[in-house]
Amino acid sequence: MAPRYDVREVQDRGRHWQVVYDVTQDDGSVTEHGHSIPKDTLEWRAAEYDLHPVNDLETILDMVLAEPYIAPEDRVAGEELHDAPDIATARIRHVSRCAKAKLKHRIITRKTANGNGKAKAVVANPLDVIRVGAVIDPEVVAVKKEHVRRARLEARAGRREDGADRLTRIAKELNVDLTNDERGKNRG
């Protein structure tokens, strides 16, 4: 059987959260595992999958906690964000992939547990650090949705810009001269 991952602690590290898990093996031994979640990830998932940043926060959290454990074979062409027929299909498929990963890897996000896997009294869920600390700006989500829309259109057209090409194109659209950027002069 797969080890069980219990969220033990979430540390606010400025630009990202560090999620720390107690990983309990079948023999009862416990190790620590963790991964970082950049704070803007929640806005990106809301934008990418057309999720409400407040009402769908639990779904967004489940996604970002399960994504590192999605098996490559669970990623199917035609069902990913940029190649699904629409966002609704991409969302349904991604939520399904995340749920499968959570079940397969026994990722527990709704309660805390001690090292032997038995539930302990929950004073505060460690994920409350994210729930309370998440700042999801609807205007920023709208801008990110536009980025996703453009990227989906580019994927459908069979072309993908690299970051520099995209930056150059957007700068031209906004009539911004990147060769003489006054903002960069005062940086260290």
N, C-alpha and C positions, 0 to 999 in steps of 0.2 A: 504494500500500500504506500501511497505517496506521503511524504512528510506533511505535517500540518503547520501552516503559517498563521500565527496570531499576531496582529498588530499590537505591539507592546507600548510603543512610544512614537511620538512625532515631534521632531525638533524643528523650530523655526530658525532657519539659517540665512535670513535676509532675503535673497533672491530665490531660494528654494526651500522646500521642506524635506527633511531626512526622515523617512519612514523606517522604523526599526521593528523587526519581527522576531519573535521567539519561534524557532523552527523545531518542532517536536518529531523525532523519528519514532518508528514503530516500537523500538526497544526502550522508549522513554527518554532517551538522551535528548538534550536541548542545546541547540547552537543559536547564534545570532546571525541575522541576515538583514540587509537594508538596501534601500535604493532612494535616489533623490528624485523629487518631482519639482521641476521649475514652476514657479508660481503662475506664470502665464499659461501653463498647460490647461488649466480649468477653462480659461477663456477660449483657448483653441478648440477644445472638445465641444464646448457649447456652440462655437461657430461652425465647426466642421460637420457636426451631426444635427444641427438645428435643434439644440436642446435649450430649454429655459434655464438661465444661470442660477436661479433660486429654486424653482419648483423641481428641477431635475438634478439638483446637486448630488443626491445619493447615486444616481446613475452615472454621473460624471466621475465621482469618486471611485465607484466600482470599476469603471473603465481604466482609469489611470493606475489603479492598484493591480489590475489583472494583466494589463498590456505586456509587461515584461515576461509574462509566462505563457503567452499565446504561442502555440507550436507552429512552425513554418507550414506544416501540412494543413493547418486550419485556415490558412490564407488562400483564398480561391480567386482566381482571375474573374473579373466581372462582378465581384462582390465587395471590392475595396472602395475606399472613399473616392478615388479619382477615376475609377472605371465602372462603377455601378451605374445602372440606368438613371438613378435619381438618389437624392440624399436620404429619403425614407428607406429605400432598400439598403443603402450603405449602413444606415443607423441600425436597422434590424439585424443585419448580418454581424456588425461589430459588437452589438450588445450580446448577441448569441455567442460569438467567439470568446468574449470576456467572461460570460457566465460559465462556459465550458472550461476555461482556464482556471477559474475560481474553484470549480468542483474538482477538477483533476488534481490541482495542487493544494486543495483544502485550505484556501486562503480565507481566513476569518476576519471580517471587517465590522461586524455588527456588535461584537462583545469582546471583552478581554478575557484572557485565561492565564493561569499560572503555568509553570514549567511542565507539570504533569498532564496538562490538557483539560483539567477540571475547571469549570467556570468558577471565578471568584467574584466577590461583590464588586460591582462596577460603580465607582464613585463618579468618574467622568470617562467617557470614551476617548482614547488617545486621538482619534480622528477629529475630535472637536477643535483641536488646534487649527486644523485646516478649515473646518466648517465655519468657525468664528473669524479666523484670520483672512479668509479668502476675500479678496476685493475683485469683483467681476464687474467691470464697467460696461454697460450696454452699448455705449458708443464705440468702445474698443472692440467688442464682440462684432458689431456691425461692420467695422473696417476689416476685421479678420474674415468675416463671411464673404466679403467682396474678394479678398485674396483667394479664398477657397473656390469661389465661383469662377474666377479667372483661371485658376490652376486646372479646374475640371474642364473648362473650355479648351485650354491648351492641350490637355491630355486627349481629349476627343479629336482635336485637329491633328494629333500625332506629333506635336512639337512640345518640347520642354525647354524652358530657358534656365540657364544656371543663374545663381544669385547675382552675379555681376551684370549679366545681360538684362535681367529683370530690373535691377536698380537703375541701370542706364535708361531703359525704356520708360520707367515710371518718372524718372527725373525729367526726361524730355517732355512727357505729358504734362508735368507740373511746371515746366519752364524753369527748372533749377539747374544751375551750372555747378556740376560736381568738381570741376577742375579748380575752382576758386572759392572754396567753402570757408568762409570767415569763421564758422563755428569751430573748426578743428584747430585753429591757431593757438588757442589757450589751453589745449590739452597737453598733459605731461607726457 
